[in-house]
Amino acid sequence: MKTTSGERNMQKNSKTSFDTKCVHSGIDEYEFGAVVPPIYQTSTFKFKSAQHGAALFAGEEKGYIYTRMSNPTVEAMENSIAELEGGHKALGCASGMAAVSTAFGALTSSGDHVICSTAVYGPTTTILNTIFKRYGVEVSFVDTSNNEAVKNAVKKNTKVIYVETPGNPTLAVSDLKTISEIAHKNNAVVVVDNTFMSPALQRPFEFGADVVLHSLTKFLNGHADVIGGVIVVKDEETYKHFRKTLNQLGGVIDPFNSFLVHRGIKTLSLRMDRHCESAMKIAEYLEKHPIIK
Ligand SMILES: *Cc1c(COP(=O)(O)O)cnc(C)c1O
C-alpha cells in the first residue's frame, strides 16, 4: 500500500477530498480572524442574565455552560473527526478507554449480551470481564474474522457486536459489512474500535457500522503528547443519548488536549502514507531475510 490518497479522496457525499478535510475540517470563523480554534481554557461560561442561564440549561438557546458539557475548542476537534469518519457528531473523551467504557455504558443494561472480538485492546477485555460483568452484562469473546462464528454467537439478547479490525495485537481482520448485516438482522449495533486504521485508511460507517471509536492517543493525534479518545455516531438521537452518558460519567477530554489533537490531524494523511511505506519496506526486508520464514 504505497499511497491510498486516491481511494481516500473518494469519500461518499462530499466534494472535499479527505486530505483537504484533514487540514480544514472542524474549522469555523474565529475572533480576530484566527485560522485555528483558540484554546478556550475555561471551566465555566458566563451568562448574560439569569434568564439567559435558564434558557441555556433548558436547551432553548444555544451556547456554552460548563466545559464538561461542551466547549468550543473541544467541539472543533470533535467536528473534525466526525467529518473525517463520515459520521454525524463526535464526543471527545479523556482517553481511548474512556471512549470504550462510555460506549458500553451508553449501550448496555443488565441482562444484555455483548459479542466482542477475541483480538481487542487488553483493557477492553478486562472491563467487560469485570465491571460490566458485575453489572449483569453477559459477554462472548468470538473470533470476529470468522463470519460463521459471529452468526453462531448471536443470542436473543445480543445488544452490541464490538469489533476491532485489525485487532490489537494480532491484527486479525474482520468483515465489517457482513458483521453489520448479521447485527442489524438481530437488532444489535456494531461498535468499531478504528484506532489502528484511523479514518485515513478505514471508515467503518461506509461498511454499515453504527458507532466508531478511537484512542486519539495513537494515530489521530500522532505526536505522543496526548491521552485522548473519541466516539463518533451517525444520528442526533444516538448523539444525545451518548452525550448525556458522557456528561454524567464525566470522562471528557479537555480544551488543551483537544487543540493538540486537532493540530495533529492536519498531518494525518501524510503520516499514514509514510507509516504504510515504512511498514512495507520492513515487511519486504524481513521477507528476504535468510533466517526468517
Ligand atoms: C491504545 C488503545 C486503546 C486505549 O486508548 P487509551 O488512550 O490508551 O486509553 C483502545 N483501543 C486500541 C486499539 C488501542 O490501541
The ligand as an SDF file (V2000), in Angstrom:
LIG
                    3D

 15 15  0  0  0  0  0  0  0  0999 V2000
   -4.4450    2.3820   22.9670 C   0  0  0  0  0  0  0  0  0  0  0  0
   -5.6930    1.7570   22.5310 C   0  0  0  0  0  0  0  0  0  0  0  0
   -6.8810    1.9310   23.2510 C   0  0  0  0  0  0  0  0  0  0  0  0
   -6.9290    2.6800   24.5680 C   0  0  0  0  0  0  0  0  0  0  0  0
   -6.5740    4.0110   24.4160 O   0  0  0  0  0  0  0  0  0  0  0  0
   -6.0010    4.9190   25.6380 P   0  0  0  0  0  0  0  0  0  0  0  0
   -5.9650    6.2690   25.0140 O   0  0  0  0  0  0  0  0  0  0  0  0
   -4.6520    4.3800   25.9920 O   0  0  0  0  0  0  0  0  0  0  0  0
   -6.9690    4.7990   26.7620 O   0  0  0  0  0  0  0  0  0  0  0  0
   -8.0330    1.3770   22.7610 C   0  0  0  0  0  0  0  0  0  0  0  0
   -8.0330    0.6620   21.6110 N   0  0  0  0  0  0  0  0  0  0  0  0
   -6.9070    0.4430   20.9000 C   0  0  0  0  0  0  0  0  0  0  0  0
   -6.9720   -0.3570   19.6460 C   0  0  0  0  0  0  0  0  0  0  0  0
   -5.6960    0.9810   21.3310 C   0  0  0  0  0  0  0  0  0  0  0  0
   -4.6030    0.7340   20.6180 O   0  0  0  0  0  0  0  0  0  0  0  0
  1  2  1  0
  2  3  1  0
  2 14  2  0
  3  4  1  0
  3 10  2  0
  4  5  1  0
  5  6  1  0
  6  7  2  0
  6  8  1  0
  6  9  1  0
 10 11  1  0
 11 12  2  0
 12 13  1  0
 12 14  1  0
 14 15  1  0
M  END
$$$$
